[in-house]
Amino acid sequence: MTSPGSNISAHDGADLVKAKLNAFAKDAEAQARALGFCAFGIASAATDDARAARLDAWLAAGMHGTMGWMEERAHHRRSPQGMWPEARSVIALGMSYAPAADPLRLEGEPQIGRISTYAQGADYHDVVKKALKHLSRWIVAEGQARKIAPEVGVKVFTDTAPVMEKPLAASAGLGWQGKHTNVVSREHGSWLFLGEIYTTLEFEPAKPGRDSCGSCSACQDACPTNAFPAPYRLDARRCVSYLTIEHKGPVPEDLREGLGNRIYGCDDCLAVCPWNKFAQVSHTIKAYLPRAELTAPELADLLTLDDAGFRTLFSGSPIKRIGRNRFVRNCLYAAGNSGRAALLAPVEALLGDDDPVVAEAAQWARARLGAPA
């Protein structure tokens, strides 16, 4: 069928629109890479029933622990259109934070507090969100200038919204969800910060990432608290990252020894992934380079932090959001695991801390260091 005065059929018109969108997507990818993103892909915003079912099963099993917001907004997490019905596509993006140093190098230094690689530099929420906003403004302005659509709607997210970031990244071809449940990339290993742009533009989706974990179980074997009941399944209630960052009360005593000297997050399952050998440190954004004072901090110094000192030390860091009390609680567990009598004095100084969780952690650490009850 053709319109009056035109030789372009409806089929040809659809092909032209598709070609126009594909060209626009390529230009958007180039713009994204100029802003520091090293991975770019597109997924459909429609509901994925299998993905939604996995989320529901995980929540039903209680594996989200005390992260109640995951259950409260599960209807938004199940699909992008569950949160924004007008969305048609998801632009999934990744920034590399591949470390130059071995994240496991401090495992045998119990007097040192181990901070997860991602938290040793600037807060990725700020860096990724800023780049996402730049890219989304470009998409709106350029899309309207090219008359891609009468209106171009966008919404940007990174980590803080009810978005299934890792499954969407896998659907968009950035990689696949490994047995540790994080995204693994053939080019960037396990070291990707993720961000998303939901848009009303209906781009052609990329091919989903193909699982290439094979028979490898390195990430499962490396977990110090056995947080993986099965491959591709994480019980957050046992995860060191959850326990040191999200969990507000006392950590269950049977899990404290497994924390070792990890005081904020854990890199173990990520660091042992064989695909990391392809990750290039040159792709890491300068803002993510580690601050010298956070690469190997002494527990003795961290245990003396008051609220003002904590805020000063972690200004501009994602660590700041957990607050002094939770952070010092983590340091006390590390001190108790250290076997270092030299830490007894700063531990005992916290026995009367105003926060009862900190005081209880100090009692536990004191007993572990061999002091009489």
C-alpha positions as CSV (number, residue, x, y, z in Angstrom):
1,M,0.0,0.0,0.0
2,T,1.3,3.5,-0.9
3,S,0.2,6.9,0.2
4,P,-1.1,9.3,-2.5
5,G,1.7,11.0,-4.3
6,S,4.4,8.7,-2.8
7,N,6.3,5.7,-4.0
8,I,7.1,4.6,-0.4
9,S,5.2,1.7,0.9
10,A,4.2,1.2,4.5
11,H,6.8,-1.5,4.7
12,D,9.5,0.8,3.3
13,G,8.5,3.5,5.7
14,A,9.0,1.1,8.7
15,D,12.4,0.2,7.4
16,L,13.4,3.8,7.1
17,V,12.3,4.5,10.7
18,K,14.2,1.4,11.8
19,A,17.4,2.5,9.9
20,K,17.1,6.0,11.4
21,L,16.8,4.6,14.9
22,N,19.7,2.3,14.4
23,A,21.9,5.1,13.2
24,F,20.8,7.2,16.1
25,A,21.7,4.4,18.5
26,K,25.2,4.1,17.1
27,D,25.7,7.9,17.5
28,A,24.4,7.6,21.1
29,E,26.9,4.8,21.8
30,A,29.8,7.0,20.5
31,Q,28.6,9.8,22.7
32,A,28.4,7.4,25.7
33,R,31.9,6.3,25.2
34,A,33.1,9.9,25.0
35,L,31.5,10.4,28.5
36,G,33.4,7.5,30.0
37,F,31.1,4.5,29.5
38,C,33.0,1.5,28.1
39,A,29.9,-0.7,27.6
40,F,26.7,0.1,25.8
41,G,23.6,-2.0,24.9
42,I,19.9,-1.8,24.4
43,A,17.1,-4.0,25.9
44,S,13.4,-4.0,25.6
45,A,11.4,-2.3,28.3
46,A,8.7,-4.9,28.1
47,T,8.0,-7.4,30.9
48,D,10.2,-10.5,30.9
49,D,8.1,-13.1,32.7
50,A,11.1,-15.4,33.5
51,R,13.1,-12.5,35.0
52,A,10.1,-11.4,37.1
53,A,9.5,-15.0,38.3
54,R,13.1,-15.3,39.5
55,L,12.8,-12.0,41.5
56,D,9.6,-13.2,43.1
57,A,11.1,-16.5,44.1
58,W,14.1,-14.8,45.6
59,L,12.0,-12.4,47.6
60,A,9.7,-15.2,48.7
61,A,12.7,-17.2,50.1
62,G,13.6,-14.1,52.2
63,M,17.1,-13.9,50.7
64,H,16.9,-10.1,50.6
65,G,17.3,-10.0,54.3
66,T,16.3,-6.6,55.9
67,M,16.3,-4.8,52.5
68,G,12.6,-4.3,52.8
69,W,12.5,-1.8,49.9
70,M,13.1,-4.6,47.5
71,E,9.9,-6.2,48.4
72,E,7.9,-3.0,48.8
73,R,8.7,-1.9,45.3
74,A,8.9,-5.3,43.6
75,H,6.1,-4.3,41.2
76,H,8.4,-1.6,39.9
77,R,11.4,-4.0,39.7
78,R,9.6,-6.7,37.7
79,S,9.9,-4.7,34.5
80,P,10.8,-1.2,33.3
81,Q,7.3,-0.6,32.2
82,G,6.1,-1.5,35.7
83,M,7.8,1.7,36.9
84,W,7.2,3.8,33.7
85,P,4.6,2.5,31.3
86,E,5.7,4.8,28.5
87,A,9.1,3.3,28.4
88,R,9.9,1.3,25.2
89,S,13.6,0.7,25.5
90,V,16.4,0.6,28.1
91,I,19.9,1.8,27.2
92,A,22.2,-0.1,29.6
93,L,25.6,1.3,30.2
94,G,28.7,0.3,32.1
95,M,31.7,2.1,33.5
96,S,34.9,0.1,34.3
97,Y,36.5,0.3,37.7
98,A,39.1,-2.4,37.1
99,P,41.7,-2.1,39.8
100,A,45.4,-2.0,39.2
101,A,46.3,-3.8,42.5
102,D,45.1,-7.2,43.5
103,P,42.0,-6.8,45.7
104,L,42.9,-9.8,47.7
105,R,46.4,-8.7,48.6
106,L,45.5,-7.6,52.2
107,E,44.0,-11.0,53.1
108,G,47.0,-11.8,55.3
109,E,47.2,-8.4,56.9
110,P,44.7,-8.7,59.8
111,Q,45.7,-5.3,61.3
112,I,44.5,-3.6,58.1
113,G,40.9,-3.0,57.2
114,R,39.9,-4.2,53.7
115,I,37.6,-1.8,51.8
116,S,36.0,-3.0,48.6
117,T,37.6,-1.7,45.5
118,Y,34.6,0.2,44.3
119,A,34.5,2.3,47.5
120,Q,38.2,3.4,47.6
121,G,37.6,6.3,45.1
122,A,34.8,8.7,44.4
123,D,31.2,7.8,44.9
124,Y,30.2,6.0,41.7
125,H,26.5,7.1,42.1
126,D,27.6,10.7,41.5
127,V,30.0,10.0,38.6
128,V,27.6,7.6,36.8
129,K,24.6,9.8,37.3
130,K,26.3,12.9,36.0
131,A,27.4,11.0,32.8
132,L,23.9,9.6,32.4
133,K,22.3,13.0,32.6
134,H,24.7,14.4,30.0
135,L,23.9,11.5,27.7
136,S,20.1,11.7,28.2
137,R,20.2,15.5,27.5
138,W,22.0,14.7,24.3
139,I,19.5,12.0,23.3
140,V,16.6,14.4,23.8
141,A,18.1,17.3,22.0
142,E,19.6,15.3,19.1
143,G,16.5,13.1,18.8
144,Q,14.2,16.0,18.4
145,A,16.7,17.9,16.1
146,R,16.8,14.8,13.8
147,K,13.0,14.4,14.1
148,I,13.4,10.9,15.4
149,A,10.1,11.3,17.2
150,P,7.8,14.2,18.0
151,E,8.9,13.9,21.7
152,V,11.7,12.0,23.3
153,G,11.2,10.9,26.9
154,V,14.0,9.7,29.1
155,K,14.6,8.7,32.8
156,V,18.0,7.9,34.2
157,F,18.9,5.5,37.0
158,T,21.9,4.1,38.8
159,D,21.6,1.7,41.7
160,T,19.3,3.8,43.9
161,A,16.0,3.1,42.0
162,P,13.9,-0.1,41.8
163,V,15.6,-1.2,38.6
164,M,16.8,-4.8,37.8
165,E,20.2,-3.5,36.7
166,K,22.1,-6.7,36.2
167,P,19.4,-8.7,34.3
168,L,18.8,-5.6,32.1
169,A,22.5,-5.3,31.4
170,A,22.6,-9.0,30.4
171,S,19.6,-8.6,28.2
172,A,21.3,-5.6,26.5
173,G,24.4,-7.6,25.7
174,L,26.8,-6.0,28.2
175,G,27.7,-9.5,29.5
176,W,25.9,-12.2,31.5
177,Q,25.0,-12.7,35.1
178,G,27.7,-15.0,36.4
179,K,27.4,-17.6,39.1
180,H,28.1,-14.8,41.6
181,T,25.0,-13.1,40.2
182,N,27.0,-10.0,39.1
183,V,27.5,-9.0,35.5
184,V,30.6,-10.5,33.8
185,S,31.9,-9.0,30.6
186,R,34.3,-10.6,28.1
187,E,36.0,-7.2,27.8
188,H,35.8,-5.9,31.4
189,G,35.5,-8.9,33.6
190,S,33.5,-8.4,36.8
191,W,34.4,-4.7,37.2
192,L,31.5,-2.7,35.9
193,F,29.4,0.0,37.4
194,L,25.9,0.0,35.8
195,G,23.5,2.7,34.8
196,E,20.3,2.8,32.7
197,I,18.4,5.3,30.6
198,Y,14.7,4.4,30.1
199,T,13.4,6.0,26.9
200,T,10.2,6.2,24.9
201,L,12.2,5.5,21.8
202,E,11.7,2.0,20.5
203,F,15.3,1.0,19.6
204,E,16.2,-2.5,18.3
205,P,17.3,-4.6,21.2
206,A,20.7,-6.1,21.2
207,K,21.4,-9.8,21.5
208,P,21.5,-10.9,25.2
209,G,24.9,-11.8,26.6
210,R,25.8,-15.5,26.4
211,D,26.7,-17.3,29.7
212,S,30.3,-18.2,29.5
213,C,30.9,-19.4,33.1
214,G,31.1,-23.0,32.0
215,S,32.1,-25.4,34.8
216,C,34.1,-22.7,36.7
217,S,33.2,-22.4,40.4
218,A,35.9,-20.0,41.5
219,C,33.5,-17.3,42.8
220,Q,31.4,-19.9,44.7
221,D,34.5,-21.4,46.3
222,A,35.9,-18.0,47.3
223,C,33.0,-16.8,49.3
224,P,34.1,-16.5,53.0
225,T,30.5,-16.9,54.4
226,N,29.0,-19.4,52.0
227,A,26.5,-16.9,50.6
228,F,25.8,-19.0,47.5
229,P,23.3,-21.8,48.2
230,A,23.6,-22.7,44.5
231,P,25.3,-21.2,41.4
232,Y,23.5,-18.1,40.1
233,R,21.8,-17.7,43.5
234,L,22.9,-15.3,46.3
235,D,21.6,-15.4,49.8
236,A,22.2,-11.7,50.8
237,R,21.7,-12.6,54.5
238,R,25.1,-14.3,54.4
239,C,26.9,-11.9,52.0
240,V,29.7,-9.8,53.4
241,S,28.7,-6.8,51.4
242,Y,25.2,-7.0,52.7
243,L,26.3,-7.6,56.3
244,T,28.8,-4.7,56.4
245,I,26.8,-2.2,54.4
246,E,23.0,-2.8,54.5
247,H,22.6,-4.7,57.7
248,K,22.0,-2.3,60.6
249,G,22.0,-4.4,63.7
250,P,24.5,-6.8,65.2
251,V,25.9,-9.3,62.6
252,P,25.0,-12.9,63.6
253,E,27.9,-14.3,65.7
254,D,28.3,-17.4,63.5
255,L,29.1,-15.1,60.5
256,R,31.5,-12.7,62.2
257,E,34.6,-14.7,61.8
258,G,33.9,-15.0,58.1
259,L,34.1,-11.3,57.8
260,G,37.9,-11.5,58.4
261,N,39.3,-8.0,58.0
262,R,36.7,-6.8,55.5
263,I,35.2,-3.6,56.9
264,Y,33.2,-2.4,53.9
265,G,32.0,-4.7,51.2
266,C,33.8,-7.7,49.7
267,D,35.6,-8.3,46.4
268,D,36.4,-12.0,46.8
269,C,33.9,-13.5,44.4
270,L,34.6,-10.7,41.8
271,A,38.4,-10.8,42.2
272,V,38.8,-14.5,41.4
273,C,36.7,-14.4,38.2
274,P,39.0,-15.7,35.3
275,W,37.4,-13.2,32.9
276,N,39.1,-10.3,34.8
277,K,42.3,-11.1,32.8
278,F,40.7,-9.2,29.9
279,A,39.8,-6.1,32.0
280,Q,42.0,-3.1,31.2
281,V,42.9,-0.7,33.9
282,S,43.3,2.0,31.2
283,H,39.5,2.1,30.9
284,T,39.0,3.0,34.6
285,I,37.7,6.5,35.2
286,K,40.2,8.7,37.1
287,A,37.6,9.4,39.8
288,Y,37.5,5.8,40.7
289,L,41.2,5.5,41.3
290,P,41.8,4.7,45.0
291,R,42.5,7.4,47.6
292,A,45.8,6.6,49.4
293,E,44.2,6.7,52.8
294,L,41.6,4.1,51.9
295,T,43.9,1.5,50.2
296,A,45.3,0.0,53.4
297,P,43.9,1.8,56.5
298,E,45.1,0.7,60.0
299,L,42.3,-0.7,62.2
300,A,43.9,1.1,65.2
301,D,43.2,4.4,63.5
302,L,39.7,3.6,62.3
303,L,38.6,2.5,65.7
304,T,39.2,6.0,67.1
305,L,36.8,7.7,64.7
306,D,34.1,9.9,66.1
307,D,31.2,11.1,63.9
308,A,33.1,14.2,62.8
309,G,36.2,12.3,62.0
310,F,34.3,9.7,60.1
311,R,32.5,12.3,58.0
312,T,35.8,14.1,57.2
313,L,37.6,10.9,56.2
314,F,34.8,9.6,54.0
315,S,33.7,12.9,52.4
316,G,32.7,12.1,48.8
317,S,32.9,8.4,49.4
318,P,30.0,5.9,49.2
319,I,31.1,4.7,52.7
320,K,29.8,7.9,54.2
321,R,26.2,6.7,53.8
322,I,26.4,3.9,56.3
323,G,27.4,6.3,59.1
324,R,30.1,6.1,61.8
325,N,28.4,3.6,64.1
326,R,27.9,0.9,61.5
327,F,31.4,1.4,60.2
328,V,33.1,1.2,63.6
329,R,31.0,-1.9,64.3
330,N,32.6,-3.5,61.2
331,C,36.1,-2.4,62.4
332,L,35.5,-4.0,65.8
333,Y,34.6,-7.3,64.1
334,A,37.8,-7.1,62.1
335,A,39.8,-6.3,65.3
336,G,38.3,-9.3,67.0
337,N,39.3,-11.5,64.1
338,S,42.8,-10.0,64.0
339,G,44.5,-11.8,66.9
340,R,46.4,-8.6,67.5
341,A,46.7,-7.7,71.2
342,A,47.8,-4.2,70.2
343,L,44.2,-3.5,69.2
344,L,42.9,-4.3,72.7
345,A,43.2,-0.7,73.9
346,P,41.2,1.0,71.1
347,V,38.6,-1.9,71.4
348,E,38.2,-1.4,75.1
349,A,37.8,2.4,74.6
350,L,34.5,1.5,72.8
351,L,33.0,-0.7,75.5
352,G,30.9,2.2,76.7
353,D,30.0,3.6,73.3
354,D,26.6,5.4,73.1
355,D,25.5,3.0,70.3
356,P,24.6,-0.4,71.9
357,V,25.5,-2.3,68.7
358,V,29.0,-0.8,68.8
359,A,29.4,-1.5,72.5
360,E,28.3,-5.2,72.0
361,A,30.8,-5.5,69.1
362,A,33.5,-4.1,71.3
363,Q,32.7,-6.7,74.0
364,W,32.8,-9.5,71.4
365,A,36.1,-8.2,70.0
366,R,37.6,-7.9,73.5
367,A,36.7,-11.5,74.3
368,R,38.2,-12.7,71.0
369,L,41.4,-10.9,71.7
370,G,41.8,-12.9,74.9
371,A,40.9,-10.3,77.5
372,P,39.2,-11.7,80.7
373,A,35.5,-11.1,81.0
